[in-house]
Amino acid sequence: MKIVVPVKRVIDYNVKVRVKADGSGVDLSNVKMSMNPFDEIAVEAAVRLKEAGVASEVVVVSCGIAASQETLRTGLAIGADRAVLVETNIDLQPLAVAKLLKAIYDKEKPQLIICGKQAIDDDANQTGQMLAALMNCGQATFASKLEIVDGKAIVTREVDGGLETLELPLPAVVTTDLRLNEPRYATLPNIMKAKKKPLETLTPADLGVNVEPRLTTLKVVEPSSRKAGIIVPDVQVLLNKLKNEAKVIAG
């Protein structure tokens, strides 16, 4: 069984995001970048399936600028077998990424695609669902447990009311939640080995996909700063402030 895992290069989760002075976007200059944390969980899930003898090959795929090769090398160091970069300087939106991944699916013919549930930069939570629609296959989002049994994916997913277990025929798309696993650290020997693993570079034109943006960002602003909290002496003062200052309760 072949597994494809899409990964995205994002600002590292430890970095404080800065907005450009003109409000046109996020400042990426001299900022540490890393693999999207949910995608790390997806790579770990795929590698564990390979280690268990369920999968025979794990392919990591990234869509974006040439520097995304670093992100792919991280996936290879974790345990993926090879990588594919769809290189473009266009700012990709979820539908464009889903179309590129559909083209990769047609080319690679994997039995399972494991995605992170969302990227921490745009928080769109759309690509996996759009990809499943384009593939016309089953999907299980927010997975906290994943097993392959008798050629089917058994997925426990987190929903508002608790947990839901789905059985999906393959091929299928699964998106990962935080509790699925804890990704391993890439060891130095594996990082060195990753440099020798194959990395194929394609373009959207090679795949016959138009990735021109359909949406335009008008303005990006930082969230307003929160005021410091205060300690009130009693319930009566609290109610008074909630009523007259915060205006969150009626008189």
Secondary structure in CASP SS format (residue, H / E / C, confidence):
PFRMAT SS
TARGET T0000
AUTHOR 0000-0000-0000
METHOD secondary structure of the structure
MODEL  1
M C 1.00
K E 1.00
I E 1.00
V E 1.00
V E 1.00
P E 1.00
V C 1.00
K C 1.00
R E 1.00
V E 1.00
I E 1.00
D C 1.00
Y C 1.00
N C 1.00
V C 1.00
K C 1.00
V C 1.00
R C 1.00
V E 1.00
K C 1.00
A C 1.00
D C 1.00
G C 1.00
S C 1.00
G C 1.00
V E 1.00
D C 1.00
L C 1.00
S C 1.00
N C 1.00
V C 1.00
K C 1.00
M E 1.00
S E 1.00
M E 1.00
N C 1.00
P H 1.00
F H 1.00
D H 1.00
E H 1.00
I H 1.00
A H 1.00
V H 1.00
E H 1.00
A H 1.00
A H 1.00
V H 1.00
R H 1.00
L H 1.00
K H 1.00
E H 1.00
A C 1.00
G C 1.00
V C 1.00
A C 1.00
S C 1.00
E E 1.00
V E 1.00
V E 1.00
V E 1.00
V E 1.00
S E 1.00
C E 1.00
G E 1.00
I C 1.00
A C 1.00
A C 1.00
S H 1.00
Q H 1.00
E H 1.00
T H 1.00
L H 1.00
R H 1.00
T H 1.00
G H 1.00
L H 1.00
A H 1.00
I H 1.00
G C 1.00
A C 1.00
D C 1.00
R E 1.00
A E 1.00
V E 1.00
L E 1.00
V E 1.00
E E 1.00
T C 1.00
N C 1.00
I C 1.00
D C 1.00
L C 1.00
Q C 1.00
P H 1.00
L H 1.00
A H 1.00
V H 1.00
A H 1.00
K H 1.00
L H 1.00
L H 1.00
K H 1.00
A H 1.00
I H 1.00
Y H 1.00
D H 1.00
K H 1.00
E H 1.00
K C 1.00
P C 1.00
Q C 1.00
L E 1.00
I E 1.00
I E 1.00
C E 1.00
G E 1.00
K C 1.00
Q C 1.00
A C 1.00
I C 1.00
D C 1.00
D C 1.00
D C 1.00
A C 1.00
N C 1.00
Q C 1.00
T H 1.00
G H 1.00
Q H 1.00
M H 1.00
L H 1.00
A H 1.00
A H 1.00
L H 1.00
M H 1.00
N C 1.00
C C 1.00
G E 1.00
Q E 1.00
A E 1.00
T E 1.00
F E 1.00
A E 1.00
S E 1.00
K E 1.00
L E 1.00
E E 1.00
I E 1.00
V E 1.00
D C 1.00
G C 1.00
K E 1.00
A E 1.00
I E 1.00
V E 1.00
T E 1.00
R E 1.00
E E 1.00
V E 1.00
D C 1.00
G C 1.00
G E 1.00
L E 1.00
E E 1.00
T E 1.00
L E 1.00
E E 1.00
L E 1.00
P E 1.00
L C 1.00
P C 1.00
A E 1.00
V E 1.00
V E 1.00
T E 1.00
T E 1.00
D C 1.00
L H 1.00
R H 1.00
L H 1.00
N C 1.00
E C 1.00
P C 1.00
R C 1.00
Y C 1.00
A C 1.00
T C 1.00
L H 1.00
P H 1.00
N H 1.00
I H 1.00
M H 1.00
K H 1.00
A H 1.00
K C 1.00
K C 1.00
K C 1.00
P C 1.00
L E 1.00
E E 1.00
T E 1.00
L E 1.00
T C 1.00
P H 1.00
A H 1.00
D H 1.00
L H 1.00
G C 1.00
V C 1.00
N C 1.00
V C 1.00
E C 1.00
P C 1.00
R C 1.00
L C 1.00
T C 1.00
T C 1.00
L C 1.00
K C 1.00
V C 1.00
V C 1.00
E C 1.00
P C 1.00
S C 1.00
S C 1.00
R C 1.00
K C 1.00
A C 1.00
G C 1.00
I C 1.00
I C 1.00
V C 1.00
P C 1.00
D C 1.00
V H 1.00
Q H 1.00
V H 1.00
L H 1.00
L H 1.00
N H 1.00
K H 1.00
L H 1.00
K H 1.00
N H 1.00
E C 1.00
A C 1.00
K C 1.00
V C 1.00
I C 1.00
A C 1.00
G C 1.00
END
